[in-house]
Amino acid sequence: MKKILILFFIAVLSFSTLSVSSAQCAMCRATVESNSKSGDQTIGRGLNAGILYLMSIPYIVVSVVGYLWYTNSKKNARRIVAAKNIKGNVPPLQEG
């Protein structure tokens, strides 16, 4: 549970820095430069936030799939151990 809280805290901190980060493709940069010459700075901030949002989605999806896979493998391991314990406690059938 602690690991999940730490990961959540890191994610919240990373999303809080969206306005500070600057990640732009060439076309976005050209759009921002042309708009900044006219004095409009809001489009650049919006493009940066949108790019970072789109970039974060694959990481979130991979993290969720990995977590589900991990928990499922733990459940299967418990079932296998339980099945082996049950199988070991049952006396063998006597032929006769």
SULLINDA-V946011 format. One line per field, one symbol per residue. ss: DSSP state (H for helix, E for strand, L for the rest). burial: + if it has 24 or more other C-alpha atoms within 12 Angstrom, else -. Layout:
ss = ???
burial = ???
This chain:
ss = LHHHHHHHHHHHHHHHLLLLLLLLLHHHHHHHHHHHHLLLLHHHHHHHHHHHHHHHHHHHHHHHHHHHHHHHHHHHHHHHHHHHHHHHHLLLLLLL
burial = -----------------+----++-------+-----------++++++--+--------------------------------------------
